[in-house]
Amino acid sequence: QVQLVESGGGLVLAGGSLRLSCAMSGRSFSDYVMAWFRQVPGKAREFVAAISRSGDLTNYADAEKGRFTSSRDNARNTVHLQMNSLMPEDTAVYFCAARGRTFLRVSDSEVDYRYWGQGTQVTVSS
């Protein structure tokens, strides 16, 4: 019943910026801790960022601190990932995910997330 749809991916030059968005339908968005993960072919899914239900708390992978920022707009049922200073190694399919409604921790573990979007491709060229 929860549906997540990512958008905003595309092709960008190294050093550029991109903003991803994820929209939720089917449930009350503000009840859910949200996160971003990314994956490249043949590699494990990698944590990028997570954000609390209110947006007051965020959790980032160390490599992305200072470059990526997660935010949310509960009135519009959307979560965003602002990506700056992009590098070719950021190339991946980016997924948004939601925890179960009653869970509050801004976890970095994919097993803690119940609902997943289909992903949006980000390609960074040098």
N, C-alpha and C positions, 0 to 999 in steps of 0.2 A: 503493500500500500504506500510506502514511502518511495518516492521517485526523485532521483538526483540527476541533473543534466548540467554538464560542464560546457563552457564556451570560452572563447577568447584566445584559443591557441592559434598558432600560425608560425610563419617564418620570420625570423628577426636576425639582424646582424649582431655579432659579438659586441658587447658594450651597451647594447640597447635595452629597452624595457618592454615588458608585456604585462598585461593585467588579465588574469583568469577570473571567471565567475562561475558560480555553481548555484543553481536554483532548485529549491525543494518544493515538491507538491505532495499532497495527500495527508500531511500531518502538520502540527503546529511547530514551525521552524525553531522558535525560541526554546523549545524543550530539549534541543539536541546539541551536544558537543560535536563540533565539526573538525575535520582534518583534511590535509592534502598529502597525498603520496605520489610517487612517480615510479615509472618502470621502463626499462629498455629491454629489447629482445634478448633472451638468454640470461637476464639478471633478475635477482630478487627484487620485490617491491621495496621501495625506500621511503622512509618517513621524511616529510618536508616541514610541515607545520600543523599545529592544532590550535583551536580557539575555544574558549569556554562559551557557555550558553548566552551569557550577557555580553561577551566580547571583552570583559575586563582582564582576562588572563590569556596569555598566549604561550606556546611552546614551539621552539624551532630546533631543527637539526643544527648542530654547531657550524657546519659548513655554510649554512644559509643565513646565519645571523648577520645583520647589517646589509644584506642584499635583498632578502625577501621579507614581506610584511603581509600578515593575514589580518583581515578585518571582516566584519559582518554587519549587515543591515537587516535586523529582524523584521522591520516593517515591510521590507520587500522580499523576505524569505530568500536572501542571497548571502553567500560567503564569497570573499574575494582573496586572491593571492596576487599581490603586486610584486613583480620580479624585476629587479634592476641589476645593472652591470652583468648582464647575462653572458654566459660562456658556453662554448660548444658542448662541454660536459653536462650542461643543464638539459640537453636534448633528451626528451623522453615523452612518454604518454603520462599526463598528469590526471590523477583521479581525485575526486572529492569523496568523502565518506562521513557517515553519521554514526554516532554511538546509539545504543539503546536509550530510550527516552528517560529512564531513571538514573542513568550513570553520569557522574559529574566530572570525573578526572579527565584532564586534557592529555590523554594518553598518546604515546608515540608508538604504540604497538598495534599492528594491523588487526590482530585477533580481537581487539577490543571494539572494533567497528563493525556494526551490523549491516549497514546499508551502503551501497557503492554506486557511483555513477559509471558511465561507460568510458569515460576518459576523453581528453582532448590533447591532440598532438602539439608539442612545442619543439621547434627545430631552430637551433642557433648556428649560424654559419660564420666562419671566420673570414 
